Amino acid sequence: MSQNSHRKFDIAIVGAGIAGASVAYELAADARVVVIEMESHPGYHTTGRSAAVFSEFYGPAPIRVLTSQSRVFYENPPEVFGEHPLLTPRGVLYAARDDQMDSLEALRCRLSGSTGLRMLDEDEIRALSPLLRPGYVAGGLYEEQASDIDVNALHHGYLRGLRQRGGEVVVGSEVKAAERKNGSWVLSTRHDTIVTPVVVNAAGAWADELAAIMGADPAGLVPKRRTALVIAAPEGADPSRWAITVDVDEQFYLKPDAGRLLISPADETPSAPCDAQPEEMDIAICIDRIQRAFSVDVKRVENCWAGLRTFVGDHAPVCGYDPSVEGLFWLAGQGGYGIQTAPGLSQLAARLVTGRPVPEGLEQRGFRATDVSPLRLRRRSQAGES
């Protein structure tokens, strides 16, 4: 393809992770869509490194509503997502030591009125998480309806569905420059020039950098590194039916994973946008915390990695048109909730991109577009300056 070729689309999405892939799929039903990805394959950064769990009680209120909205899709996905379920039942146990019981009570109160949650005694806790050391846990809160998410099937299903609807994905094609001309954006990439009225900024940790190229103010996104390790389960143990065990103050988690154990110190270290790599100190902290809580001797780490989870201050996504720059739509800041909310958030974003109302199911749950609008960030910033 010629370096100077100009190609026209109705909508261009920058970023082929779960955010970009899912909204592209939704928009491609009625528009000519292209996804521009700077890496050699989609989902290289956060999406491909996620240990995703579907939990309707994890995150701030807008996240919980978007997750609940996503359940119908997860349980009844279109045929393009394959024959196997996207969700596999896997309860989540929020565990508290004696000195953390106030945190456990605060969590219970915050989620009061929710169905599928129950307090557990010590015997019930040990049945769900047999490796917990005797006497370590004083109480627990159990989410029965949580599930593992098949991230690969979800992400590739969206990309496959996008292509079936006539959409394109261009990889290895970072946006180098952007200019607004005659009601359209002219995006200069490594391979060609894309002309489109609307750009969806789904660039993850790089979303503020893309905004700067397009002349927009930053949203104040902060990428935060999280570390994950895979270790062997104790000899003779079968973790397939164990719950995910999460420290109530989110100091660690342990998740059964294909006969092994995926563990994390649940770190949130601010980072510049980058190809995140695990730090030796975080690995050591993870092993120490896990061995203190569980009867497991970590002799060898089979695999380890790190990924960036990108947040704004209130931990809700940034989803909506930029208040100052025409034709720039934000879809960023999903933090650690991007996989579980992908169906609900992409349906919302597609409607907002095309000027349609918030999906009825979200409205019925008390959700408002202003909960995630980039305008809320501008107002808070101005209020802080005054």
TORKOL-4160 file (C-alpha; in steps of 0.2 Angstrom, whole numbers, padded with zeros to 4 digits, m for minus):
386
<pt num="1" X="0000" Y="0000" Z="0000"/>
<pt num="2" X="0006" Y="0017" Z="m0004"/>
<pt num="3" X="0013" Y="0028" Z="0010"/>
<pt num="4" X="0003" Y="0042" Z="0004"/>
<pt num="5" X="m0013" Y="0033" Z="0001"/>
<pt num="6" X="m0029" Y="0041" Z="0009"/>
<pt num="7" X="m0043" Y="0029" Z="0015"/>
<pt num="8" X="m0060" Y="0035" Z="0021"/>
<pt num="9" X="m0070" Y="0027" Z="0035"/>
<pt num="10" X="m0085" Y="0032" Z="0045"/>
<pt num="11" X="m0076" Y="0029" Z="0062"/>
<pt num="12" X="m0058" Y="0025" Z="0067"/>
<pt num="13" X="m0054" Y="0017" Z="0083"/>
<pt num="14" X="m0036" Y="0019" Z="0090"/>
<pt num="15" X="m0032" Y="0003" Z="0100"/>
<pt num="16" X="m0036" Y="m0015" Z="0097"/>
<pt num="17" X="m0037" Y="m0021" Z="0115"/>
<pt num="18" X="m0053" Y="m0026" Z="0122"/>
<pt num="19" X="m0060" Y="m0008" Z="0123"/>
<pt num="20" X="m0056" Y="m0005" Z="0105"/>
<pt num="21" X="m0061" Y="m0022" Z="0098"/>
<pt num="22" X="m0078" Y="m0022" Z="0107"/>
<pt num="23" X="m0084" Y="m0005" Z="0102"/>
<pt num="24" X="m0078" Y="m0008" Z="0084"/>
<pt num="25" X="m0088" Y="m0024" Z="0084"/>
<pt num="26" X="m0104" Y="m0014" Z="0090"/>
<pt num="27" X="m0101" Y="0001" Z="0078"/>
<pt num="28" X="m0097" Y="m0010" Z="0063"/>
<pt num="29" X="m0115" Y="m0016" Z="0062"/>
<pt num="30" X="m0120" Y="0001" Z="0055"/>
<pt num="31" X="m0104" Y="0010" Z="0050"/>
<pt num="32" X="m0087" Y="0007" Z="0040"/>
<pt num="33" X="m0075" Y="0005" Z="0054"/>
<pt num="34" X="m0056" Y="0004" Z="0055"/>
<pt num="35" X="m0046" Y="m0001" Z="0071"/>
<pt num="36" X="m0028" Y="0006" Z="0071"/>
<pt num="37" X="m0016" Y="m0004" Z="0083"/>
<pt num="38" X="0002" Y="0001" Z="0086"/>
<pt num="39" X="0008" Y="m0016" Z="0090"/>
<pt num="40" X="0011" Y="m0031" Z="0079"/>
<pt num="41" X="m0005" Y="m0040" Z="0086"/>
<pt num="42" X="m0021" Y="m0034" Z="0095"/>
<pt num="43" X="m0021" Y="m0035" Z="0114"/>
<pt num="44" X="m0002" Y="m0036" Z="0117"/>
<pt num="45" X="m0003" Y="m0025" Z="0132"/>
<pt num="46" X="m0016" Y="m0025" Z="0146"/>
<pt num="47" X="m0029" Y="m0037" Z="0137"/>
<pt num="48" X="m0017" Y="m0051" Z="0134"/>
<pt num="49" X="m0011" Y="m0051" Z="0152"/>
<pt num="50" X="m0027" Y="m0050" Z="0161"/>
<pt num="51" X="m0033" Y="m0063" Z="0174"/>
<pt num="52" X="m0051" Y="m0058" Z="0171"/>
<pt num="53" X="m0065" Y="m0062" Z="0183"/>
<pt num="54" X="m0083" Y="m0058" Z="0181"/>
<pt num="55" X="m0088" Y="m0050" Z="0197"/>
<pt num="56" X="m0104" Y="m0039" Z="0199"/>
<pt num="57" X="m0097" Y="m0033" Z="0216"/>
<pt num="58" X="m0080" Y="m0027" Z="0211"/>
<pt num="59" X="m0076" Y="m0009" Z="0208"/>
<pt num="60" X="m0086" Y="0008" Z="0210"/>
<pt num="61" X="m0104" Y="0009" Z="0207"/>
<pt num="62" X="m0103" Y="0013" Z="0188"/>
<pt num="63" X="m0092" Y="m0002" Z="0185"/>
<pt num="64" X="m0104" Y="m0013" Z="0195"/>
<pt num="65" X="m0119" Y="m0007" Z="0184"/>
<pt num="66" X="m0109" Y="m0010" Z="0168"/>
<pt num="67" X="m0104" Y="m0027" Z="0174"/>
<pt num="68" X="m0122" Y="m0032" Z="0178"/>
<pt num="69" X="m0127" Y="m0025" Z="0161"/>
<pt num="70" X="m0114" Y="m0037" Z="0153"/>
<pt num="71" X="m0120" Y="m0053" Z="0160"/>
<pt num="72" X="m0134" Y="m0056" Z="0147"/>
<pt num="73" X="m0121" Y="m0055" Z="0133"/>
<pt num="74" X="m0108" Y="m0066" Z="0142"/>
<pt num="75" X="m0122" Y="m0079" Z="0145"/>
<pt num="76" X="m0129" Y="m0079" Z="0128"/>
<pt num="77" X="m0115" Y="m0072" Z="0116"/>
<pt num="78" X="m0117" Y="m0071" Z="0097"/>
<pt num="79" X="m0112" Y="m0087" Z="0087"/>
<pt num="80" X="m0096" Y="m0078" Z="0081"/>
<pt num="81" X="m0089" Y="m0080" Z="0099"/>
<pt num="82" X="m0089" Y="m0099" Z="0097"/>
<pt num="83" X="m0097" Y="m0114" Z="0105"/>
<pt num="84" X="m0089" Y="m0114" Z="0122"/>
<pt num="85" X="m0095" Y="m0103" Z="0136"/>
<pt num="86" X="m0087" Y="m0087" Z="0140"/>
<pt num="87" X="m0090" Y="m0089" Z="0158"/>
<pt num="88" X="m0085" Y="m0103" Z="0170"/>
<pt num="89" X="m0092" Y="m0102" Z="0188"/>
<pt num="90" X="m0079" Y="m0098" Z="0200"/>
<pt num="91" X="m0084" Y="m0090" Z="0217"/>
<pt num="92" X="m0074" Y="m0076" Z="0225"/>
<pt num="93" X="m0070" Y="m0076" Z="0243"/>
<pt num="94" X="m0065" Y="m0059" Z="0251"/>
<pt num="95" X="m0054" Y="m0065" Z="0266"/>
<pt num="96" X="m0051" Y="m0055" Z="0282"/>
<pt num="97" X="m0039" Y="m0057" Z="0296"/>
<pt num="98" X="m0044" Y="m0052" Z="0313"/>
<pt num="99" X="m0037" Y="m0035" Z="0311"/>
<pt num="100" X="m0046" Y="m0033" Z="0295"/>
<pt num="101" X="m0064" Y="m0036" Z="0301"/>
<pt num="102" X="m0068" Y="m0018" Z="0300"/>
<pt num="103" X="m0064" Y="m0018" Z="0281"/>
<pt num="104" X="m0074" Y="m0034" Z="0279"/>
<pt num="105" X="m0089" Y="m0025" Z="0287"/>
<pt num="106" X="m0087" Y="m0010" Z="0277"/>
<pt num="107" X="m0087" Y="m0020" Z="0261"/>
<pt num="108" X="m0103" Y="m0029" Z="0267"/>
<pt num="109" X="m0112" Y="m0013" Z="0271"/>
<pt num="110" X="m0107" Y="m0005" Z="0254"/>
<pt num="111" X="m0114" Y="m0020" Z="0245"/>
<pt num="112" X="m0129" Y="m0022" Z="0256"/>
<pt num="113" X="m0145" Y="m0027" Z="0247"/>
<pt num="114" X="m0135" Y="m0036" Z="0234"/>
<pt num="115" X="m0140" Y="m0054" Z="0230"/>
<pt num="116" X="m0127" Y="m0068" Z="0229"/>
<pt num="117" X="m0117" Y="m0062" Z="0244"/>
<pt num="118" X="m0115" Y="m0071" Z="0260"/>
<pt num="119" X="m0104" Y="m0070" Z="0276"/>
<pt num="120" X="m0095" Y="m0086" Z="0280"/>
<pt num="121" X="m0089" Y="m0095" Z="0295"/>
<pt num="122" X="m0071" Y="m0102" Z="0297"/>
<pt num="123" X="m0076" Y="m0120" Z="0291"/>
<pt num="124" X="m0085" Y="m0113" Z="0276"/>
<pt num="125" X="m0070" Y="m0102" Z="0271"/>
<pt num="126" X="m0058" Y="m0117" Z="0273"/>
<pt num="127" X="m0069" Y="m0128" Z="0261"/>
<pt num="128" X="m0068" Y="m0114" Z="0248"/>
<pt num="129" X="m0050" Y="m0110" Z="0250"/>
<pt num="130" X="m0042" Y="m0126" Z="0258"/>
<pt num="131" X="m0024" Y="m0118" Z="0257"/>
<pt num="132" X="m0027" Y="m0104" Z="0269"/>
<pt num="133" X="m0017" Y="m0106" Z="0285"/>
<pt num="134" X="m0027" Y="m0111" Z="0301"/>
<pt num="135" X="m0030" Y="m0096" Z="0311"/>
<pt num="136" X="m0025" Y="m0084" Z="0297"/>
<pt num="137" X="m0043" Y="m0079" Z="0292"/>
<pt num="138" X="m0056" Y="m0072" Z="0305"/>
<pt num="139" X="m0070" Y="m0069" Z="0292"/>
<pt num="140" X="m0075" Y="m0070" Z="0274"/>
<pt num="141" X="m0088" Y="m0063" Z="0262"/>
<pt num="142" X="m0092" Y="m0075" Z="0247"/>
<pt num="143" X="m0098" Y="m0070" Z="0230"/>
<pt num="144" X="m0107" Y="m0085" Z="0223"/>
<pt num="145" X="m0111" Y="m0079" Z="0206"/>
<pt num="146" X="m0093" Y="m0074" Z="0200"/>
<pt num="147" X="m0085" Y="m0082" Z="0186"/>
<pt num="148" X="m0069" Y="m0084" Z="0176"/>
<pt num="149" X="m0069" Y="m0076" Z="0159"/>
<pt num="150" X="m0061" Y="m0083" Z="0144"/>
<pt num="151" X="m0052" Y="m0068" Z="0139"/>
<pt num="152" X="m0045" Y="m0075" Z="0123"/>
<pt num="153" X="m0062" Y="m0081" Z="0116"/>
<pt num="154" X="m0070" Y="m0064" Z="0121"/>
<pt num="155" X="m0057" Y="m0053" Z="0112"/>
<pt num="156" X="m0055" Y="m0064" Z="0097"/>
<pt num="157" X="m0073" Y="m0066" Z="0095"/>
<pt num="158" X="m0075" Y="m0047" Z="0095"/>
<pt num="159" X="m0061" Y="m0046" Z="0082"/>
<pt num="160" X="m0069" Y="m0060" Z="0071"/>
<pt num="161" X="m0086" Y="m0052" Z="0072"/>
<pt num="162" X="m0079" Y="m0035" Z="0067"/>
<pt num="163" X="m0071" Y="m0042" Z="0052"/>
<pt num="164" X="m0087" Y="m0052" Z="0047"/>
<pt num="165" X="m0096" Y="m0035" Z="0048"/>
<pt num="166" X="m0084" Y="m0028" Z="0036"/>
<pt num="167" X="m0072" Y="m0019" Z="0048"/>
<pt num="168" X="m0054" Y="m0018" Z="0047"/>
<pt num="169" X="m0039" Y="m0020" Z="0059"/>
<pt num="170" X="m0023" Y="m0012" Z="0054"/>
<pt num="171" X="m0008" Y="m0018" Z="0066"/>
<pt num="172" X="0009" Y="m0010" Z="0067"/>
<pt num="173" X="0002" Y="0007" Z="0063"/>
<pt num="174" X="0005" Y="0020" Z="0077"/>
<pt num="175" X="m0004" Y="0037" Z="0074"/>
<pt num="176" X="0010" Y="0049" Z="0071"/>
<pt num="177" X="0000" Y="0065" Z="0068"/>
<pt num="178" X="m0018" Y="0071" Z="0067"/>
<pt num="179" X="m0026" Y="0086" Z="0059"/>
<pt num="180" X="m0044" Y="0092" Z="0058"/>
<pt num="181" X="m0049" Y="0097" Z="0040"/>
<pt num="182" X="m0066" Y="0100" Z="0033"/>
<pt num="183" X="m0076" Y="0091" Z="0047"/>
<pt num="184" X="m0064" Y="0076" Z="0047"/>
<pt num="185" X="m0049" Y="0069" Z="0055"/>
<pt num="186" X="m0034" Y="0066" Z="0045"/>
<pt num="187" X="m0023" Y="0053" Z="0054"/>
<pt num="188" X="m0005" Y="0050" Z="0048"/>
<pt num="189" X="0000" Y="0032" Z="0052"/>
<pt num="190" X="0016" Y="0022" Z="0048"/>
<pt num="191" X="0007" Y="0014" Z="0033"/>
<pt num="192" X="m0006" Y="0026" Z="0026"/>
<pt num="193" X="m0017" Y="0041" Z="0030"/>
<pt num="194" X="m0035" Y="0038" Z="0038"/>
<pt num="195" X="m0048" Y="0051" Z="0035"/>
<pt num="196" X="m0063" Y="0050" Z="0046"/>
<pt num="197" X="m0076" Y="0061" Z="0055"/>
<pt num="198" X="m0074" Y="0052" Z="0072"/>
<pt num="199" X="m0059" Y="0045" Z="0081"/>
<pt num="200" X="m0062" Y="0034" Z="0096"/>
<pt num="201" X="m0048" Y="0035" Z="0108"/>
<pt num="202" X="m0046" Y="0017" Z="0115"/>
<pt num="203" X="m0027" Y="0018" Z="0117"/>
<pt num="204" X="m0027" Y="0012" Z="0135"/>
<pt num="205" X="m0011" Y="0018" Z="0144"/>
<pt num="206" X="m0007" Y="0029" Z="0129"/>
<pt num="207" X="m0024" Y="0038" Z="0128"/>
<pt num="208" X="m0018" Y="0054" Z="0135"/>
<pt num="209" X="m0003" Y="0054" Z="0123"/>
<pt num="210" X="m0015" Y="0052" Z="0108"/>
<pt num="211" X="m0026" Y="0066" Z="0115"/>
<pt num="212" X="m0011" Y="0077" Z="0115"/>
<pt num="213" X="m0008" Y="0073" Z="0097"/>
<pt num="214" X="m0026" Y="0078" Z="0093"/>
<pt num="215" X="m0025" Y="0094" Z="0103"/>
<pt num="216" X="m0035" Y="0089" Z="0118"/>
<pt num="217" X="m0032" Y="0091" Z="0136"/>
<pt num="218" X="m0027" Y="0075" Z="0145"/>
<pt num="219" X="m0040" Y="0066" Z="0155"/>
<pt num="220" X="m0027" Y="0063" Z="0169"/>
<pt num="221" X="m0025" Y="0045" Z="0166"/>
<pt num="222" X="m0013" Y="0035" Z="0177"/>
<pt num="223" X="m0006" Y="0018" Z="0171"/>
<pt num="224" X="m0003" Y="0007" Z="0186"/>
<pt num="225" X="0008" Y="m0009" Z="0185"/>
<pt num="226" X="0001" Y="m0025" Z="0192"/>
<pt num="227" X="0011" Y="m0041" Z="0194"/>
<pt num="228" X="0006" Y="m0059" Z="0192"/>
<pt num="229" X="0014" Y="m0076" Z="0194"/>
<pt num="230" X="0010" Y="m0094" Z="0190"/>
<pt num="231" X="0016" Y="m0107" Z="0203"/>
<pt num="232" X="0012" Y="m0125" Z="0205"/>
<pt num="233" X="m0002" Y="m0131" Z="0216"/>
<pt num="234" X="0003" Y="m0142" Z="0231"/>
<pt num="235" X="0006" Y="m0160" Z="0225"/>
<pt num="236" X="m0010" Y="m0170" Z="0225"/>
<pt num="237" X="m0021" Y="m0155" Z="0226"/>
<pt num="238" X="m0035" Y="m0151" Z="0214"/>
<pt num="239" X="m0038" Y="m0133" Z="0214"/>
<pt num="240" X="m0052" Y="m0133" Z="0200"/>
<pt num="241" X="m0066" Y="m0131" Z="0213"/>
<pt num="242" X="m0058" Y="m0118" Z="0224"/>
<pt num="243" X="m0064" Y="m0100" Z="0225"/>
<pt num="244" X="m0053" Y="m0086" Z="0220"/>
<pt num="245" X="m0046" Y="m0079" Z="0237"/>
<pt num="246" X="m0044" Y="m0060" Z="0238"/>
<pt num="247" X="m0037" Y="m0051" Z="0253"/>
<pt num="248" X="m0051" Y="m0039" Z="0259"/>
<pt num="249" X="m0039" Y="m0024" Z="0258"/>
<pt num="250" X="m0033" Y="m0031" Z="0241"/>
<pt num="251" X="m0015" Y="m0035" Z="0246"/>
<pt num="252" X="m0015" Y="m0051" Z="0236"/>
<pt num="253" X="m0026" Y="m0064" Z="0227"/>
<pt num="254" X="m0024" Y="m0082" Z="0223"/>
<pt num="255" X="m0034" Y="m0089" Z="0208"/>
<pt num="256" X="m0034" Y="m0107" Z="0202"/>
<pt num="257" X="m0028" Y="m0107" Z="0184"/>
<pt num="258" X="m0028" Y="m0123" Z="0173"/>
<pt num="259" X="m0022" Y="m0134" Z="0188"/>
<pt num="260" X="m0010" Y="m0121" Z="0194"/>
<pt num="261" X="m0011" Y="m0106" Z="0205"/>
<pt num="262" X="m0011" Y="m0088" Z="0198"/>
<pt num="263" X="m0005" Y="m0076" Z="0212"/>
<pt num="264" X="m0003" Y="m0058" Z="0213"/>
<pt num="265" X="0002" Y="m0045" Z="0226"/>
<pt num="266" X="m0012" Y="m0034" Z="0219"/>
<pt num="267" X="0001" Y="m0020" Z="0216"/>
<pt num="268" X="m0004" Y="m0003" Z="0209"/>
<pt num="269" X="0013" Y="0006" Z="0205"/>
<pt num="270" X="0011" Y="0021" Z="0194"/>
<pt num="271" X="0020" Y="0019" Z="0178"/>
<pt num="272" X="0023" Y="0028" Z="0162"/>
<pt num="273" X="0015" Y="0020" Z="0147"/>
<pt num="274" X="0026" Y="0006" Z="0142"/>
<pt num="275" X="0028" Y="m0013" Z="0139"/>
<pt num="276" X="0027" Y="m0017" Z="0158"/>
<pt num="277" X="0038" Y="m0030" Z="0165"/>
<pt num="278" X="0038" Y="m0037" Z="0183"/>
<pt num="279" X="0050" Y="m0030" Z="0196"/>
<pt num="280" X="0060" Y="m0042" Z="0207"/>
<pt num="281" X="0054" Y="m0033" Z="0222"/>
<pt num="282" X="0036" Y="m0035" Z="0217"/>
<pt num="283" X="0039" Y="m0054" Z="0214"/>
<pt num="284" X="0047" Y="m0056" Z="0231"/>
<pt num="285" X="0033" Y="m0046" Z="0240"/>
<pt num="286" X="0020" Y="m0057" Z="0231"/>
<pt num="287" X="0028" Y="m0073" Z="0237"/>
<pt num="288" X="0030" Y="m0067" Z="0255"/>
<pt num="289" X="0011" Y="m0062" Z="0256"/>
<pt num="290" X="0005" Y="m0078" Z="0248"/>
<pt num="291" X="0016" Y="m0089" Z="0259"/>
<pt num="292" X="0010" Y="m0080" Z="0275"/>
<pt num="293" X="m0008" Y="m0083" Z="0270"/>
<pt num="294" X="m0008" Y="m0100" Z="0263"/>
<pt num="295" X="0000" Y="m0117" Z="0266"/>
<pt num="296" X="0011" Y="m0116" Z="0250"/>
<pt num="297" X="0029" Y="m0117" Z="0248"/>
<pt num="298" X="0034" Y="m0107" Z="0232"/>
<pt num="299" X="0050" Y="m0116" Z="0226"/>
<pt num="300" X="0049" Y="m0110" Z="0208"/>
<pt num="301" X="0039" Y="m0097" Z="0198"/>
<pt num="302" X="0033" Y="m0105" Z="0182"/>
<pt num="303" X="0029" Y="m0089" Z="0174"/>
<pt num="304" X="0027" Y="m0071" Z="0178"/>
<pt num="305" X="0022" Y="m0055" Z="0169"/>
<pt num="306" X="0015" Y="m0037" Z="0173"/>
<pt num="307" X="0002" Y="m0027" Z="0164"/>
<pt num="308" X="m0004" Y="m0009" Z="0166"/>
<pt num="309" X="m0021" Y="m0005" Z="0173"/>
<pt num="310" X="m0026" Y="0013" Z="0169"/>
<pt num="311" X="m0037" Y="0024" Z="0180"/>
<pt num="312" X="m0043" Y="0041" Z="0183"/>
<pt num="313" X="m0046" Y="0047" Z="0200"/>
<pt num="314" X="m0064" Y="0040" Z="0203"/>
<pt num="315" X="m0059" Y="0023" Z="0195"/>
<pt num="316" X="m0074" Y="0025" Z="0183"/>
<pt num="317" X="m0071" Y="0024" Z="0164"/>
<pt num="318" X="m0069" Y="0039" Z="0153"/>
<pt num="319" X="m0083" Y="0037" Z="0139"/>
<pt num="320" X="m0090" Y="0051" Z="0129"/>
<pt num="321" X="m0085" Y="0065" Z="0117"/>
<pt num="322" X="m0072" Y="0077" Z="0122"/>
<pt num="323" X="m0080" Y="0094" Z="0127"/>
<pt num="324" X="m0068" Y="0104" Z="0117"/>
<pt num="325" X="m0061" Y="0094" Z="0102"/>
<pt num="326" X="m0073" Y="0090" Z="0089"/>
<pt num="327" X="m0075" Y="0072" Z="0083"/>
<pt num="328" X="m0064" Y="0065" Z="0097"/>
<pt num="329" X="m0073" Y="0051" Z="0108"/>
<pt num="330" X="m0064" Y="0044" Z="0123"/>
<pt num="331" X="m0065" Y="0026" Z="0128"/>
<pt num="332" X="m0052" Y="0024" Z="0141"/>
<pt num="333" X="m0048" Y="0022" Z="0160"/>
<pt num="334" X="m0056" Y="0005" Z="0162"/>
<pt num="335" X="m0043" Y="0001" Z="0175"/>
<pt num="336" X="m0044" Y="m0017" Z="0181"/>
<pt num="337" X="m0062" Y="m0019" Z="0175"/>
<pt num="338" X="m0061" Y="m0018" Z="0156"/>
<pt num="339" X="m0064" Y="m0036" Z="0152"/>
<pt num="340" X="m0079" Y="m0039" Z="0164"/>
<pt num="341" X="m0087" Y="m0023" Z="0158"/>
<pt num="342" X="m0083" Y="m0025" Z="0139"/>
<pt num="343" X="m0100" Y="m0030" Z="0133"/>
<pt num="344" X="m0110" Y="m0016" Z="0143"/>
<pt num="345" X="m0097" Y="m0002" Z="0140"/>
<pt num="346" X="m0095" Y="m0006" Z="0122"/>
<pt num="347" X="m0114" Y="m0005" Z="0119"/>
<pt num="348" X="m0115" Y="0011" Z="0129"/>
<pt num="349" X="m0100" Y="0019" Z="0119"/>
<pt num="350" X="m0107" Y="0014" Z="0102"/>
<pt num="351" X="m0124" Y="0022" Z="0106"/>
<pt num="352" X="m0115" Y="0038" Z="0113"/>
<pt num="353" X="m0104" Y="0039" Z="0097"/>
<pt num="354" X="m0119" Y="0038" Z="0086"/>
<pt num="355" X="m0130" Y="0050" Z="0096"/>
<pt num="356" X="m0142" Y="0037" Z="0103"/>
<pt num="357" X="m0148" Y="0036" Z="0121"/>
<pt num="358" X="m0141" Y="0026" Z="0135"/>
<pt num="359" X="m0146" Y="0007" Z="0134"/>
<pt num="360" X="m0163" Y="0005" Z="0143"/>
<pt num="361" X="m0155" Y="m0008" Z="0155"/>
<pt num="362" X="m0142" Y="0004" Z="0161"/>
<pt num="363" X="m0155" Y="0017" Z="0164"/>
<pt num="364" X="m0166" Y="0005" Z="0174"/>
<pt num="365" X="m0151" Y="0002" Z="0185"/>
<pt num="366" X="m0149" Y="0020" Z="0189"/>
<pt num="367" X="m0134" Y="0023" Z="0177"/>
<pt num="368" X="m0132" Y="0040" Z="0168"/>
<pt num="369" X="m0120" Y="0045" Z="0154"/>
<pt num="370" X="m0113" Y="0059" Z="0165"/>
<pt num="371" X="m0106" Y="0045" Z="0177"/>
<pt num="372" X="m0092" Y="0042" Z="0164"/>
<pt num="373" X="m0092" Y="0057" Z="0153"/>
<pt num="374" X="m0075" Y="0066" Z="0151"/>
<pt num="375" X="m0084" Y="0082" Z="0155"/>
<pt num="376" X="m0085" Y="0076" Z="0174"/>
<pt num="377" X="m0066" Y="0077" Z="0174"/>
<pt num="378" X="m0065" Y="0094" Z="0167"/>
<pt num="379" X="m0078" Y="0101" Z="0180"/>
<pt num="380" X="m0068" Y="0093" Z="0194"/>
<pt num="381" X="m0052" Y="0100" Z="0188"/>
<pt num="382" X="m0060" Y="0117" Z="0187"/>
<pt num="383" X="m0067" Y="0116" Z="0204"/>
<pt num="384" X="m0050" Y="0111" Z="0211"/>
<pt num="385" X="m0042" Y="0126" Z="0203"/>
<pt num="386" X="m0055" Y="0139" Z="0209"/>
